Amino acid sequence: MTPLGLALAAPHLALFGHRSPAAPRPRWGVARAPPQSHRCRRKPQLSVQPRARRTGSHAAGVLERGNKQEDRAAAIRERLLSGEAPTPSAYDTAWVAMVPAAAGSPPSPRYPGCVDWILRSQRRDDGSWGAGDPSLRKDALSSTLACVLALTTWGVGGDAVAKGLRFIGRNWSCVTDDSCAAPAGFDVIFPGMVARAIDMGLEIPLVRQADVDAVLRLRDSELRCMAASGGSQAFMAYVAEGLGDSLDWDEAAAAYQRKNGSFFDSPATTAAAAIHSHNDRALDYLDSVVAKFGSAVPTVYPRSAYSRLRMVDTLENMGISRSFLSEINSTLDMIYRSWLANDEEIMLDMATCAMAFRLLRLHGYDVSSDGLSQFSSESSFHGSIQGHLNDTEALLELLKASHVQITDGELILESIGSWSSELLKEQLRSGKISRTVDPVEVEHVLKFPFHSNVDRLEHRWHIEHFKEQGFQMLKSAYRTCHADEEIFSLAVDGFHSAQAMYQEELQCVERWAKEMRLDELDYARVMPLTCLFPSAATMFPAEMSEARIAAAKTNILATIVDDLFDVRESREEMENLVALIEMWDAYEQVGFCSERVEIVFRAVYDTSNDLAARAAAVQNRSVIHHIAERWVEMARVMMVEAGWRMSGSAAPSMEEYMAAAEPSFGLGTTVLTFLFFVGPELTEDVVRGAEYAELFRHMNICGRLLNDIQSCEREKRQGKINSVLLLARQHGGSVEAAKAEVRSVIAASRRELLRMLVREGGEVPWQCRREFWNISKVVHLFYMEVDGYASPKEMMRAANEVLFEPLRTAGKQYFK
């Protein structure tokens, strides 16, 4: 039975949450430190620069670098707390500019400042309005035509109108070019504006009447397609400015006008409603937007919740969120208040609602999946604006939200996870991923759900795939301001600094292994890198160094003990080691039957005492009795398993198998030992309490059964015991039916483990509960049934990526 760090080197990984049979308690005393040579002596961090230079230019360089990082962190904090600073939208500003003043006065704009802004903002070089990016020609066409209509409405800017019409004429071919990125609803809105321009008597140079008619047919064709497929009333209302008087504005207002007076938080759609129906609530919304942003409005407002949630998610994905905990907590407190108030800004936007639910739940806020009930069925997507736009981002956020299910009864999340994953797979097959989403990200989320995301590997992936936030597209193109350069720089520096620390820790563990004479055990697998990897990949902060080292050492020790029982066939050595561990401080009364056993026992005994002495300084009490108890428990059940194998007796019952499997894996020793270094004090009552036992049990069930599913065919050929094979007997020999039952048990334990992590309160401190979940994520990653890390080669590659391989960030010079 193989411990976590080396679980992939052999097929026997045993995990179940049941105690071994009762036996006499071992004898041990107060923890005492072994000779100094057994301790980890950390080498000072060396610099490649000459010592003389470090006192001058080197120190100045370090100071300058530190100042830059502080400036970057300050910029991120400011952006996170202030929310998004949206870019002006020429398209939306033009529609707001067309809203007339109150009836009874001479025809004039209600918002003259918007008209003035349009006159000031035309590009002199080509006469266009809009984002100005060459790849966004349709956005420029839409924005320019809207601005032309606004100026013509009020009879101003004749030269600007003429220049704008010439730009439209020169770029008319882009209107029907499907390869050009298009604003939302372009095929309805642009033809509608063309029809409005014709009614105003405007002529577009260089464009034939036949070409104008073809564009006008775009709208008719789009509307017929929507009607034939059942249509989307929400989308029809969203693109209402392209429908004009053909839309029943009162009906649209009854169905889609929000509490803030807007239609879909869109200034353009709301302005169209104000123009066509003189809607007072729409005017109130527009008044508030103009009051906030002045003469140029954004393409969507409000959007602060989405922007701040996206930034929190980005900071966590990049591995630097710990530097902004106060700001993140303030942000999530605000989001939670909005969630409880059923704020439309969050609850009516698919991506925002899903992201809010996921982040709030994972941060321990009490949120119900009922908040996502409006998105529970696939039809809710197809009938939405996002569905009509084939919005990949919304689907991704819904899928990720479904991954944080914590009870069996959250059928809403199960349903969302099922249909969203299928639609994403279909988008990948058909090549219909939204332009703003990288198909690689979709593949990554589908392949690695949240419960198999190991932190440091995820950080690396997101850093290497980080992209500067370019233009996104709604009614018009807009750019978000997420402090990209600052985030990327902090993440890269933090990752490389951590790698240097991990490498130093690896050297420490390697020296310890040599001092313990573990290299003299020819039968054993002593692999420090593989054993340090799980803790480095999950307990990555600098202050967790002692915990990482403790985890790596105990993992190695559990492995060599396991190998003695699994590889060696000497019953005498096995029984001798069990007796030595049981006696503990009184081991001399037993004696050693071989040098091999002596090396193994002394490594276990001396290292345990050393770690216990160090942990006592953190815990303010002796903890050696806890560590020794776990070693005794593990050794006894390994002896039981060896007896099954060597005697050739009948297979054990499921209960007997489960009782032996859990402690033989070594997690009890490894996890408890490193938890003493995590930080919070673990009292005697906590360590022996029900909550700790439940956390341990569910973690072990996930790992044991995941391994059994993966290894059952091989172990069947080898004539070994496996829970899947044992359960298959109850299903008429059907291995597939047994696997289905096992998967159900795994999912239930995983949900319960996550529930225990995110709930408020509890006997076990949250920092320690988190590590049980982290270990669960590691075993889910290792034992994925398809394309996981379940091979020594893949595991070694992953370990090298966390500890050694520099980030592959070539081509991101704009962030340097």
VOGU-3710 file (C-alpha; in Angstrom, 3 decimals, decimal comma):
1> mtplglalaa> 0,000/0,000/0,000  1,667/3,160/-1,232  1,679/6,631/0,369  0,472/9,682/-1,498  3,751/11,015/-2,842  4,712/7,731/-4,506  1,245/6,351/-5,072  1,853/6,091/-8,792  4,966/3,991/-8,496  2,933/0,918/-7,532
11> phlalfghrs> -0,708/-0,093/-7,884  -1,496/-0,649/-4,211  -2,956/2,482/-2,695  -5,279/1,790/0,218  -7,593/4,418/1,602  -10,641/3,956/3,779  -11,820/5,652/6,902  -11,991/2,814/9,421  -9,889/2,019/12,447  -7,737/-1,084/12,667
21> paaprprwgv> -8,531/-3,769/15,246  -7,825/-2,825/18,848  -4,378/-3,716/20,176  -2,204/-2,786/23,155  -1,174/0,874/23,143  2,501/1,509/22,391  4,800/3,047/24,936  6,393/6,397/24,289  7,603/9,392/26,193  7,959/13,106/25,633
31> arappqshrc> 9,333/14,036/22,220  13,033/14,472/22,161  15,216/15,783/19,393  17,613/13,428/17,610  21,254/14,305/17,051  21,869/17,555/15,207  22,841/15,695/12,066  19,236/14,561/11,655  17,881/18,092/11,486  17,446/19,998/8,271
41> rrkpqlsvqp> 20,160/22,583/7,945  19,020/25,136/5,417  21,669/26,655/3,220  21,640/30,423/2,836  20,252/31,705/-0,457  23,241/32,309/-2,704  23,565/34,968/-5,340  25,479/34,590/-8,569  26,761/38,140/-8,271  30,098/38,957/-6,635
51> rarrtgshaa> 29,890/39,851/-2,957  31,422/43,297/-3,515  28,711/44,287/-5,936  25,911/43,223/-3,597  26,627/46,111/-1,261  25,992/48,682/-3,956  24,309/48,143/-7,291  22,764/44,831/-6,284  21,132/46,291/-3,178  19,886/49,248/-5,194
61> gvlergnkqe> 18,446/46,876/-7,811  16,665/44,834/-5,177  15,227/48,002/-3,630  14,078/49,298/-7,003  12,471/45,982/-7,819  10,714/45,930/-4,462  9,410/49,451/-5,008  8,063/48,507/-8,421  6,274/45,506/-6,964  4,727/47,659/-4,258
71> draaairerl> 3,543/50,116/-6,888  2,024/47,258/-8,874  0,279/45,876/-5,816  -1,089/49,343/-5,017  -2,497/49,653/-8,548  -4,224/46,286/-8,205  -5,734/47,245/-4,844  -7,069/50,495/-6,239  -8,624/48,770/-9,241  -10,162/46,007/-7,119
81> lsgeaptpsa> -11,763/48,389/-4,646  -12,938/50,956/-7,173  -14,412/48,504/-9,651  -14,284/48,862/-13,395  -13,572/52,183/-15,086  -15,508/51,508/-18,310  -14,404/52,901/-21,627  -16,777/55,281/-23,450  -18,983/53,752/-26,127  -19,532/55,955/-29,173
91> ydtawvamvp> -22,438/53,726/-30,206  -24,328/54,005/-26,905  -23,476/57,692/-26,524  -24,992/58,323/-29,961  -28,284/56,693/-29,012  -28,395/58,659/-25,752  -27,695/61,802/-27,771  -30,800/61,104/-29,899  -33,151/61,273/-26,893  -35,204/64,481/-27,218
101> aaagsppspr> -35,825/66,991/-24,493  -39,219/67,164/-22,788  -42,244/67,624/-25,022  -43,499/71,142/-25,488  -40,111/72,750/-25,992  -38,433/73,285/-29,363  -36,852/70,069/-30,676  -33,529/69,711/-28,890  -31,423/66,992/-27,310  -32,055/66,062/-23,693
111> ypgcvdwilr> -28,315/65,438/-23,361  -26,521/68,082/-25,437  -23,199/67,181/-23,892  -23,388/63,821/-25,661  -23,866/65,580/-28,985  -20,830/67,755/-28,290  -18,785/64,667/-27,369  -19,660/63,052/-30,700  -18,485/66,137/-32,569  -15,201/66,154/-30,633
121> sqrrddgswg> -14,508/62,412/-30,901  -14,604/61,731/-34,634  -11,317/60,366/-35,983  -9,742/62,885/-38,288  -7,883/60,338/-40,372  -10,853/58,311/-41,606  -14,006/59,950/-40,236  -15,032/57,017/-38,049  -16,143/56,603/-34,465  -15,641/53,530/-32,277
131> agdpslrkda> -12,818/51,446/-30,820  -10,446/52,175/-33,687  -8,982/48,681/-33,784  -8,537/47,476/-37,425  -9,967/44,084/-36,464  -13,206/45,688/-35,282  -14,520/47,138/-38,539  -18,129/46,174/-37,850  -17,964/47,937/-34,506  -16,635/51,036/-36,259
141> lsstlacvla> -19,403/50,836/-38,868  -22,112/50,494/-36,232  -20,696/53,263/-34,030  -20,138/55,591/-36,975  -23,644/55,145/-38,386  -25,172/55,730/-34,928  -23,150/58,952/-34,541  -24,198/60,096/-38,030  -27,838/59,518/-37,103  -27,436/61,468/-33,851
151> lttwgvggda> -25,857/64,486/-35,551  -28,428/64,417/-38,358  -31,273/64,215/-35,823  -30,274/67,631/-34,457  -29,052/69,134/-37,729  -25,465/69,713/-36,634  -22,013/68,627/-37,797  -22,600/68,558/-41,531  -18,923/67,970/-42,356  -18,649/65,247/-39,706
161> vakglrfigr> -21,749/63,537/-41,129  -20,278/63,599/-44,643  -16,950/62,170/-43,461  -18,750/59,473/-41,473  -20,873/58,447/-44,461  -17,757/58,222/-46,664  -16,127/55,911/-44,078  -19,212/53,700/-44,124  -19,212/53,590/-47,914  -15,520/52,657/-48,138
171> nwscvtddsc> -16,001/49,794/-45,665  -19,434/48,578/-46,774  -18,115/45,150/-47,795  -17,396/44,373/-44,122  -21,120/44,493/-43,320  -21,725/41,071/-44,875  -18,286/39,611/-44,098  -18,867/36,820/-41,564  -15,160/36,663/-40,712  -15,293/40,106/-39,060
181> aapagfdvif> -16,063/40,277/-35,331  -19,537/41,736/-34,915  -21,206/43,577/-32,036  -24,145/41,810/-30,396  -27,216/41,979/-32,634  -25,352/43,580/-35,529  -27,449/41,829/-38,208  -30,600/43,381/-36,733  -29,352/46,718/-35,430  -27,176/47,884/-38,346
191> pgmvaraidm> -29,848/47,297/-41,024  -32,347/49,039/-38,734  -30,079/52,084/-38,556  -29,596/51,990/-42,333  -33,378/52,113/-42,741  -33,483/55,058/-40,308  -30,770/56,840/-42,300  -32,735/56,371/-45,523  -35,825/57,817/-43,882  -33,725/60,854/-42,935
201> gleiplvrqa> -32,699/61,310/-46,557  -29,069/60,276/-46,079  -27,108/58,642/-48,875  -24,051/56,455/-48,383  -21,377/57,144/-51,030  -19,993/54,305/-53,161  -22,834/51,943/-52,192  -25,300/50,679/-54,811  -28,992/50,365/-54,048  -28,719/46,600/-54,544
211> dvdavlrlrd> -26,085/46,447/-51,833  -28,282/48,502/-49,500  -31,207/46,169/-50,175  -29,020/43,137/-49,403  -28,133/44,598/-46,024  -31,753/45,434/-45,264  -32,596/41,811/-45,978  -30,107/40,810/-43,270  -32,500/41,963/-40,589  -35,485/40,234/-42,190
221> selrcmaasg> -33,522/37,002/-42,560  -32,322/37,117/-38,961  -35,834/37,741/-37,644  -37,273/34,896/-39,753  -34,595/32,504/-38,434  -35,411/33,484/-34,867  -39,127/32,979/-35,462  -38,564/29,570/-37,083  -36,432/28,345/-34,157  -38,858/29,506/-31,489
231> gsqafmayva> -37,122/32,829/-31,176  -35,763/34,619/-28,175  -38,071/37,353/-26,955  -35,334/38,561/-24,639  -32,905/38,962/-27,528  -35,538/40,746/-29,620  -35,949/43,273/-26,820  -32,171/43,527/-26,379  -31,702/44,639/-30,008  -34,809/46,843/-29,936
241> eglgdsldwd> -33,034/49,925/-31,311  -32,823/48,034/-34,611  -36,550/47,293/-34,676  -37,936/50,786/-34,202  -41,732/51,125/-34,261  -42,212/47,471/-35,188  -41,618/46,527/-31,532  -44,330/46,733/-28,892  -42,388/48,935/-26,502  -44,927/48,780/-23,709
251> eaaaayqrkn> -44,856/44,995/-23,779  -41,047/45,004/-23,813  -40,991/47,368/-20,841  -43,342/45,146/-18,858  -41,150/42,103/-19,477  -37,598/43,415/-19,477  -37,327/46,842/-17,861  -35,264/46,531/-14,702  -35,674/48,157/-11,329  -33,097/50,790/-12,247
261> gsffdspatt> -35,208/51,753/-15,256  -32,889/50,269/-17,865  -33,415/47,635/-20,494  -30,687/45,025/-19,882  -28,418/47,694/-18,355  -27,846/48,892/-21,928  -27,820/52,684/-22,425  -28,485/52,246/-26,157  -31,549/50,013/-25,775  -32,863/52,171/-22,939
271> aaaaihshnd> -32,391/55,315/-25,040  -34,327/53,692/-27,900  -37,140/52,937/-25,454  -37,145/56,557/-24,301  -37,261/57,773/-27,903  -40,100/55,502/-29,013  -42,268/55,325/-25,898  -41,288/58,327/-23,731  -40,662/55,929/-20,845  -40,098/58,007/-17,696
281> raldyldsvv> -38,203/55,244/-15,844  -35,923/54,862/-18,847  -35,237/58,597/-18,731  -34,433/58,381/-15,028  -31,867/55,665/-15,773  -30,304/57,702/-18,584  -30,186/60,773/-16,362  -28,257/58,778/-13,751  -25,809/57,359/-16,296  -25,058/60,770/-17,784
291> akfgsavptv> -24,716/62,242/-14,312  -22,155/59,566/-13,431  -20,107/59,413/-16,641  -20,655/62,831/-18,166  -21,029/63,257/-21,882  -19,777/59,774/-22,914  -21,545/56,676/-21,590  -20,356/53,034/-21,478  -21,959/50,176/-23,410  -23,235/48,568/-20,212
301> yprsaysrlr> -23,981/49,974/-16,775  -23,837/48,902/-14,027  -21,107/46,261/-14,422  -19,000/46,767/-11,295  -19,992/43,423/-9,745  -18,843/41,460/-12,784  -15,614/43,417/-13,050  -14,673/42,979/-9,392  -15,594/39,294/-9,335  -13,531/38,706/-12,459
311> mvdtlenmgi> -10,566/40,398/-10,859  -10,862/38,345/-7,653  -10,990/35,196/-9,762  -7,960/36,302/-11,765  -5,897/37,034/-8,638  -6,705/33,582/-7,263  -5,994/31,831/-10,556  -2,622/33,593/-10,801  -1,601/32,630/-7,267  -1,284/36,131/-5,797
321> srsflseins> -4,599/36,577/-3,984  -2,953/36,246/-0,552  -1,459/39,703/-1,041  -4,937/41,214/-1,386  -6,995/39,366/1,221  -8,427/42,502/2,795  -9,572/43,912/-0,532  -10,962/40,555/-1,641  -12,907/40,166/1,592  -14,348/43,667/1,213
331> tldmiyrswl> -15,336/42,895/-2,360  -17,006/39,608/-1,485  -18,805/41,172/1,475  -20,295/43,682/-0,941  -21,209/40,940/-3,435  -22,818/38,891/-0,665  -24,996/41,799/0,417  -26,092/42,201/-3,187  -26,760/38,454/-3,438  -28,983/38,542/-0,343
341> andeeimldm> -30,805/41,569/-1,740  -31,422/39,678/-5,009  -29,669/42,511/-6,866  -30,512/42,386/-10,577  -26,970/43,358/-11,565  -25,864/39,960/-10,256  -28,900/37,708/-10,480  -30,001/38,533/-14,046  -26,592/38,158/-15,703  -25,685/34,534/-16,292
351> atcamafrll> -21,892/34,813/-16,010  -21,978/37,245/-13,071  -24,484/35,165/-11,099  -22,575/31,916/-11,630  -19,231/33,494/-10,739  -20,672/35,171/-7,641  -22,181/31,892/-6,429  -18,915/29,977/-6,907  -16,625/32,512/-5,276  -18,986/33,224/-2,383
361> rlhgydvssd> -19,439/29,536/-1,614  -15,732/28,765/-1,781  -15,034/31,663/0,575  -17,457/30,334/3,169  -20,501/32,530/2,536  -23,872/30,862/3,009  -25,333/30,868/-0,502  -27,963/28,512/-1,847  -27,841/26,988/-5,301  -31,470/28,143/-5,597
371> glsqfssess> -29,924/31,440/-6,725  -29,076/29,671/-9,998  -32,507/28,087/-10,456  -33,330/30,380/-13,386  -30,465/28,713/-15,287  -31,191/25,113/-14,288  -32,423/23,903/-17,681  -30,776/24,001/-21,071  -33,819/25,813/-22,439  -33,043/28,734/-20,118
381> fhgsiqghln> -29,805/29,224/-22,013  -31,266/28,880/-25,491  -34,016/31,358/-24,615  -31,570/33,945/-23,275  -29,473/36,684/-24,815  -26,375/34,641/-23,979  -27,820/31,638/-25,762  -28,574/33,626/-28,907  -25,011/34,963/-28,834  -23,634/31,452/-28,194
391> dteallellk> -21,840/32,947/-25,163  -18,998/30,585/-24,224  -18,001/32,591/-21,165  -21,470/32,224/-19,637  -21,367/28,457/-20,211  -17,903/28,199/-18,658  -18,985/30,087/-15,555  -22,084/27,928/-15,160  -20,018/24,755/-15,486  -17,499/25,968/-12,898
401> ashvqitdge> -20,348/26,891/-10,545  -21,740/23,367/-10,851  -18,407/21,988/-9,601  -18,901/23,370/-6,085  -21,836/21,138/-5,164  -21,796/20,288/-1,451  -24,931/18,164/-0,953  -26,564/15,283/-2,802  -29,752/17,298/-3,084  -28,392/20,184/-5,181
411> lilesigsws> -30,104/18,975/-8,338  -29,900/22,452/-9,855  -26,111/22,232/-9,962  -26,182/18,679/-11,310  -28,470/19,764/-14,124  -26,408/22,850/-14,951  -23,208/20,813/-14,980  -24,709/18,244/-17,326  -26,084/20,502/-20,028  -23,385/23,202/-19,889
421> sellkeqlrs> -20,596/20,668/-20,347  -22,364/19,145/-23,347  -22,888/22,532/-24,988  -19,237/23,427/-24,445  -18,139/20,156/-26,021  -20,421/20,868/-28,963  -18,926/24,352/-29,340  -15,451/22,814/-29,414  -16,459/20,240/-32,040  -18,130/22,834/-34,244
431> gkisrtvdpv> -15,491/25,520/-33,747  -18,086/27,983/-32,441  -16,243/29,191/-29,352  -16,811/32,889/-28,633  -14,022/35,078/-29,988  -13,193/36,404/-26,515  -12,591/32,900/-25,103  -9,560/30,749/-25,865  -10,619/27,216/-26,884  -7,687/25,947/-24,809
441> evehvlkfpf> -9,399/27,315/-21,705  -12,589/25,424/-22,512  -10,628/22,207/-22,955  -8,801/22,829/-19,680  -11,958/23,389/-17,630  -13,620/20,306/-19,122  -10,573/18,141/-18,456  -9,711/19,453/-14,984  -12,800/20,220/-12,888  -12,362/22,157/-9,662
451> hsnvdrlehr> -11,958/19,077/-7,466  -8,844/18,047/-9,416  -7,249/21,501/-9,656  -3,962/21,427/-7,752  -3,116/25,026/-6,886  0,422/25,427/-8,166  -0,223/23,609/-11,436  -3,308/25,771/-11,938  -1,332/28,937/-11,190  1,285/27,932/-13,713
461> whiehfkeqg> -1,303/27,173/-16,376  -3,066/30,501/-15,904  0,176/32,491/-15,876  1,387/30,842/-19,067  -1,981/31,391/-20,766  -2,506/34,883/-19,397  -3,552/37,367/-22,015  -3,812/41,103/-21,889  -7,491/41,972/-21,683  -8,274/43,116/-25,190
471> fqmlksayrt> -11,564/44,381/-26,513  -14,721/42,553/-25,544  -17,903/42,845/-27,500  -21,430/43,680/-26,406  -23,414/46,288/-28,329  -20,034/47,836/-29,014  -16,430/46,944/-28,312  -15,069/47,884/-24,916  -11,900/47,273/-22,973  -11,844/46,301/-19,318
481> chadeeifsl> -9,196/47,682/-16,986  -7,907/44,838/-14,830  -4,344/45,988/-14,130  -3,068/43,241/-16,429  0,578/44,236/-16,444  0,738/44,496/-12,663  -1,010/41,151/-12,105  1,188/39,314/-14,567  4,416/40,753/-13,173  3,567/39,898/-9,556
491> avdgfhsaqa> 2,473/36,388/-10,522  5,640/35,597/-12,486  7,956/36,929/-9,778  6,020/35,102/-7,074  6,082/31,795/-8,915  9,815/31,896/-9,630  10,614/32,991/-6,069  8,590/30,071/-4,740  10,441/27,659/-7,025  13,762/28,794/-5,551
501> myqeelqcve> 12,360/28,100/-2,088  11,054/24,656/-3,085  14,431/23,731/-4,543  16,120/24,646/-1,278  13,606/22,499/0,592  14,271/19,608/-1,769  17,997/19,820/-1,013  17,128/19,751/2,669  15,043/16,590/2,252  17,750/14,943/0,137
511> rwakemrlde> 20,374/15,616/2,802  18,073/14,210/5,449  17,474/11,028/3,423  21,206/10,476/3,126  21,776/11,119/6,845  19,057/8,550/7,602  20,935/6,047/5,368  17,838/5,532/3,261  19,982/5,199/0,161  21,298/1,917/1,607
521> ldyarvmplt> 17,840/0,316/1,334  18,170/-1,369/-2,042  14,521/-2,464/-2,088  12,971/0,921/-1,359  11,832/3,806/-3,532  13,336/6,964/-2,062  12,137/9,816/-4,284  12,331/13,193/-2,523  11,126/15,205/-5,522  7,987/13,126/-5,960
531> clfpsaatmf> 7,248/13,234/-2,251  7,734/17,002/-1,941  5,613/17,735/-4,996  2,098/17,281/-3,455  2,802/19,652/-0,577  4,619/22,194/-2,768  1,695/22,124/-5,208  -0,908/22,821/-2,506  0,771/24,388/0,565  2,624/26,891/-1,604
541> paemsearia> 2,971/30,028/0,597  6,434/30,784/1,998  5,376/30,423/5,632  4,378/26,783/5,004  7,962/25,637/4,462  8,158/23,526/7,629  4,844/21,870/6,779  6,054/20,994/3,260  9,274/19,482/4,579  7,425/17,500/7,244
551> aaktnilati> 5,004/16,152/4,635  7,823/15,116/2,301  9,787/13,330/5,035  6,832/11,408/6,427  5,749/10,512/2,904  9,163/9,022/2,172  9,166/7,143/5,470  5,703/5,728/4,877  6,851/4,589/1,446  9,913/2,682/2,650
561> vddlfdvres> 7,841/1,041/5,390  5,247/0,097/2,784  7,957/-1,319/0,534  9,276/-3,476/3,344  5,854/-5,087/3,603  4,978/-5,078/-0,077  8,282/-5,925/-1,772  10,145/-7,962/0,830  8,831/-11,417/1,681  10,493/-11,735/5,095
571> reemenlval> 7,786/-12,216/7,705  10,470/-11,975/10,381  11,452/-8,468/9,278  7,836/-7,366/9,059  6,952/-8,636/12,521  10,161/-7,187/13,935  9,389/-3,718/12,559  5,828/-3,851/13,897  7,092/-4,788/17,347  9,694/-2,008/17,315
581> iemwdayeqv> 7,129/0,643/16,367  4,683/-0,648/18,959  7,289/-0,387/21,709  8,507/3,018/20,456  10,721/4,493/23,239  11,274/0,977/24,622  12,404/-0,398/21,264  15,673/-1,676/22,743  13,680/-4,391/24,506  12,868/-5,812/21,064
591> gfcserveiv> 16,159/-5,519/19,177  16,770/-5,591/15,430  16,661/-8,758/13,365  18,476/-7,117/10,432  20,363/-3,978/9,514  17,605/-3,154/7,065  14,981/-3,079/9,792  17,259/-1,003/12,003  17,704/1,640/9,279  13,954/1,827/8,676
601> fravydtsnd> 12,981/2,025/12,339  15,613/4,562/13,308  14,599/6,788/10,396  10,967/6,622/11,481  11,721/7,049/15,167  14,363/9,785/14,970  12,538/11,808/12,325  9,223/11,571/14,151  10,814/12,788/17,362  12,567/15,621/15,548
611> laaraaavqn> 9,371/16,746/13,827  7,395/16,397/17,055  9,899/18,576/18,914  9,599/21,257/16,246  5,816/20,959/16,162  5,660/21,324/19,931  6,946/24,884/19,539  3,992/25,635/17,248  1,375/23,702/19,197  2,568/24,635/22,699
621> rsvihhiaer> 2,312/21,007/23,778  3,854/17,619/23,118  2,420/15,869/20,042  4,696/12,839/19,749  1,993/10,517/21,083  -0,293/11,445/18,162  2,424/10,813/15,597  3,512/7,526/17,173  -0,054/6,264/17,374  -0,445/6,750/13,640
631> wvemarvmmv> 2,763/4,852/12,926  1,592/1,962/15,081  -1,779/1,901/13,367  -0,205/1,885/9,912  2,334/-0,836/10,719  -0,306/-3,153/12,173  -2,638/-3,030/9,195  0,265/-3,430/6,777  1,038/-6,647/8,613  -2,591/-7,713/8,195
641> eagwrmsgsa> -2,467/-7,052/4,447  0,842/-8,854/4,095  -0,729/-11,816/5,861  -3,573/-11,917/3,339  -1,132/-11,853/0,468  1,368/-14,371/1,830  -1,137/-16,886/3,172  -3,211/-17,069/0,026  -6,332/-17,206/2,147  -9,823/-16,326/0,920
651> apsmeeymaa> -10,455/-12,711/0,036  -11,540/-10,557/2,982  -15,001/-9,093/3,280  -15,540/-5,511/2,216  -15,609/-4,480/5,867  -12,305/-6,207/6,580  -10,728/-4,707/3,485  -11,871/-1,216/4,420  -10,688/-1,555/8,010  -7,138/-2,282/6,873
661> aepsfglgtt> -6,945/-0,041/3,841  -7,056/3,441/5,382  -4,168/3,458/7,866  -1,907/1,401/5,586  -1,846/4,220/3,048  0,154/6,451/5,351  -2,029/9,548/5,121  -2,787/9,405/8,811  0,860/9,862/9,676  1,660/12,299/6,875
671> vltflffvgp> -1,363/14,583/7,199  -1,446/14,790/10,982  2,288/15,465/11,181  2,322/18,355/8,724  -0,935/19,783/10,113  0,924/20,529/13,339  3,032/22,995/11,285  0,174/24,699/9,423  -0,314/27,292/12,170  -3,421/26,958/14,307
681> eltedvvrga> -3,182/24,955/17,524  -4,750/21,511/17,354  -5,824/20,496/20,811  -6,064/16,926/22,065  -9,840/17,058/21,743  -9,665/18,301/18,146  -7,213/15,615/17,016  -9,341/12,898/18,622  -12,652/14,528/17,714  -15,378/13,445/15,327
691> eyaelfrhmn> -14,818/16,242/12,808  -11,157/15,381/12,295  -12,076/11,710/11,879  -14,738/12,585/9,297  -12,383/14,808/7,314  -9,806/12,062/7,307  -12,344/9,406/6,317  -13,774/11,275/3,337  -10,312/12,232/2,084  -9,250/8,595/2,243
701> icgrllndiq> -12,380/7,256/0,582  -11,780/9,531/-2,417  -8,178/8,456/-2,812  -8,680/4,766/-2,189  -11,617/4,326/-4,522  -10,152/6,490/-7,287  -7,073/4,289/-7,253  -9,153/1,111/-7,189  -11,123/2,183/-10,263  -7,948/2,848/-12,173
711> scerekrqgk> -6,038/-0,268/-11,091  -8,790/-2,895/-10,933  -8,003/-4,536/-14,263  -4,309/-4,856/-13,485  -4,931/-6,094/-9,956  -7,439/-8,609/-11,257  -4,736/-10,085/-13,488  -2,321/-10,122/-10,552  -4,831/-11,811/-8,273  -4,819/-8,928/-5,788
721> insvlllarq> -7,574/-7,444/-3,669  -9,471/-4,429/-4,916  -12,681/-2,820/-3,689  -14,095/-2,679/-7,228  -13,514/-6,405/-7,632  -15,061/-7,102/-4,252  -18,154/-5,054/-5,143  -18,411/-6,680/-8,571  -19,442/-9,901/-6,825  -22,552/-8,098/-5,617
731> hggsveaaka> -23,336/-7,051/-9,208  -23,177/-10,482/-10,820  -19,522/-10,020/-11,763  -20,117/-6,711/-13,568  -17,048/-4,531/-13,112  -18,748/-1,580/-14,793  -21,672/-1,707/-12,366  -19,202/-1,847/-9,484  -17,319/1,140/-10,872  -20,562/3,114/-11,139
741> evrsviaasr> -21,302/2,417/-7,474  -17,774/3,391/-6,497  -17,968/6,647/-8,457  -21,157/7,511/-6,615  -19,454/6,914/-3,264  -16,485/9,062/-4,338  -18,764/11,929/-5,392  -20,650/11,804/-2,102  -17,448/11,898/-0,045  -16,041/14,690/-2,193
751> rellrmlvre> -19,155/16,791/-1,702  -19,126/16,190/2,036  -15,451/17,114/2,250  -16,093/20,380/0,413  -19,135/21,066/2,614  -16,995/20,645/5,725  -14,401/23,001/4,239  -16,711/25,893/3,380  -19,062/25,768/6,349  -18,716/28,361/9,060
761> ggevpwqcrr> -17,267/27,282/12,400  -16,208/23,747/13,254  -13,737/22,216/15,677  -10,923/21,805/13,158  -9,506/25,216/12,121  -10,281/26,237/8,555  -6,584/26,326/7,592  -6,346/22,649/8,527  -9,652/21,669/6,901  -8,325/23,237/3,723
771> efwniskvvh> -5,411/20,794/3,647  -7,742/17,791/3,707  -9,445/19,250/0,648  -6,072/19,934/-0,971  -4,996/16,317/-0,534  -8,318/15,215/-2,003  -7,628/17,393/-5,055  -4,190/15,833/-5,424  -5,544/12,280/-5,474  -8,315/13,276/-7,883
781> lfymevdgya> -5,676/14,666/-10,226  -3,420/11,620/-9,914  -6,184/9,096/-10,453  -8,289/10,684/-13,154  -9,720/7,918/-15,298  -8,809/9,719/-18,518  -5,517/11,511/-19,183  -4,626/12,134/-15,561  -1,192/12,022/-13,961  -1,406/8,310/-13,192
791> spkemmraan> 2,028/7,374/-14,487  5,492/7,979/-13,048  6,431/9,940/-16,173  3,468/12,318/-15,959  3,876/12,750/-12,223  7,563/13,575/-12,607  6,733/16,098/-15,309  4,214/17,762/-13,020  6,707/17,814/-10,140  9,339/19,434/-12,342
801> evlfeplrta> 6,853/22,067/-13,504  6,142/23,042/-9,915  9,706/22,941/-8,611  12,101/23,509/-11,493  10,809/24,428/-14,946  10,795/28,196/-15,596  7,492/29,610/-16,735  6,926/29,565/-20,469  5,978/33,193/-20,918  7,712/33,957/-24,221
811> gkqyfk> 5,873/36,512/-26,310  4,621/38,527/-23,346  7,260/41,233/-23,596  4,543/43,881/-23,323  4,348/42,981/-19,642  8,078/43,301/-18,947
//
